[in-house]
Amino acid sequence: MTVLEMETVLKMPVERRILWVEDVWDSIRPGANQIPVPESHKKELDLRFEKYQANPSALLTERQLKESVASRR
């Protein structure tokens, strides 16, 4: 995308930009399964799942998560 094209996009109303992003995402989605997942990401997911299985009650509630995120600001 050129700078000129990006400037055009940024001049669109927010609602239109959201629809534009959805269109872009929809064009990417069919090929998303062709993107390789790095081994480091797979290992991290495995570690997180093992941690969850070891102590499922340690998950934060939605409220706790929101408070945690808000306290970082």
C-alpha positions in Angstrom: 0.0 0.0 0.0 1.4 3.4 -0.9 1.4 6.4 1.4 -1.3 8.0 -0.8 -3.5 4.9 -0.5 -3.0 4.9 3.3 -3.9 8.5 3.5 -7.1 7.8 1.7 -8.0 5.0 4.1 -7.3 7.2 7.1 -9.7 9.8 5.8 -12.5 7.3 5.7 -15.0 7.5 8.6 -14.2 5.0 11.3 -17.2 2.8 10.5 -16.0 2.5 6.9 -12.5 1.7 8.0 -13.8 -1.1 10.2 -15.7 -2.6 7.3 -12.5 -2.2 5.1 -10.4 -4.1 7.7 -13.1 -6.8 7.9 -12.8 -7.1 4.1 -9.1 -7.4 4.3 -9.3 -10.0 7.0 -11.8 -12.0 5.0 -9.4 -12.0 2.1 -6.6 -13.4 4.3 -8.6 -16.0 6.2 -8.8 -18.7 3.5 -5.0 -18.9 3.3 -4.3 -18.5 7.1 -3.9 -22.3 7.6 -0.9 -22.1 5.1 1.1 -19.9 7.4 3.4 -22.0 9.5 3.2 -21.8 13.3 6.7 -21.4 14.8 7.8 -24.2 17.0 8.4 -21.8 19.8 4.7 -20.8 19.7 3.6 -24.4 19.8 5.9 -25.0 22.8 4.5 -22.0 24.6 0.9 -23.1 24.0 1.8 -26.6 25.3 3.4 -25.1 28.5 0.3 -22.9 29.1 -2.1 -25.8 28.6 0.0 -28.0 31.0 -0.1 -25.2 33.6 -3.9 -24.9 33.2 -4.4 -28.6 33.5 -2.3 -28.7 36.7 -4.4 -26.0 38.3 -7.6 -25.0 36.4 -8.9 -23.0 39.4 -5.9 -20.6 39.0 -7.6 -18.9 36.0 -8.7 -15.3 36.5 -12.3 -14.4 36.4 -13.3 -11.8 33.8 -13.5 -9.1 36.5 -10.0 -10.0 37.8 -8.6 -9.9 34.3 -10.1 -6.5 33.6 -8.8 -5.1 37.0 -5.3 -6.5 36.2 -5.3 -4.9 32.8 -6.6 -1.6 34.1 -3.9 -1.5 36.9 -1.2 -1.6 34.2 -2.2 1.7 32.7 
